[in-house]
């Protein structure tokens, strides 16, 4: 009887040891898999010296760390590209080489247009520049509209301008302009909505930029 009792106890001890070993394996296996996955992901993350690309005025660095070492979220980070060096008092002139206008609400009258716009940089903002319209004129439908005043704002990269102004004969306009490069010197497109009396014209000008 004593031998049988000892045999049962030994068998129970072996089963307990097997159960404990199985439990330890179940607990340890996910941890090991997670550690292996983390190691693989870390090794796949680009280092701070990975190649970056400038896209549309922004620097794109896929998946790498921010400047200074902080880790970027998945997908990468973007950093604004430094704009051109523009000083307060600088003059920017847009001169059309070709243009077109459409009359609004008068049977769709249309034809060629031309114009010149002169901007003066009056201030620098944290996100761009303030401008003053100091001169220029539009020739639309055989009539000349001279710019008498106006204000505008230019983007930090000096690639776009939006503003408004007044003309003589009495008129008001709003404008949006974009440059193929920057307004420091390139070519550009200007869209103008001009209202004078009961007439309204949508004007598109393309031309050269000097600044």
C-alpha positions, 0 to 999 in steps of 0.5 A: 500500500505504501508503494502505491501511495508513493507512486501516485504522489510521484505521478501527481508531482510529474503532472504538476511539473508538466502543467507549470511548464506548459503555463510558463510556455503560454505566458512566455511565447506572446512576450517573445513574439512581441519582442521579435515584432518590436525588433523588426519594426525598429530595424525598419524605421529610417534613421535620422539620416534617411533621404528627405524630399522637398514637395510643394514647399514642404520637406517630407521625411517618411517615418523618420524622427523629427529634427532633434530626435523626437519620433514622428508618427507613422507616415512621416513628418512635413517641414516648411521649406524656407522661402526666399529672402524678401525685404520690407520695401521690395517692389514686385511687378507683374506684367502681362504677356497675354490675357483674356476677360469675360463679362458677367451678365451681359450676354457673355461678352469676352475678349483680350485683356492686358495689365500691370500690377505693382506691389510694395512689401510693407511688412513681414508676418509669421506666416507671410508678408503684407503688401500694398498695391502702389500702381498698375492698370487693366485694359478690359474691353477697350477701357483702361482701369487704373489702380489707385489703391489696394492691399494684399497678402503673400504666402511665406514661400512667396508663391501666391498673393491674394488681395483687393483694391480700387480703380479709376474710373470708379471700380473695385476688384479682388485678385488672386495670383500664383507664381511658377516659383516665387514672386521674386522673379518668374512667371505667374497667373493673375485672376481678377474680379473687376466691378465698375458701375453696373459692369463686372469682368472676370480677367485672367492675365499671365505674364512675367514677374520682376522683383 
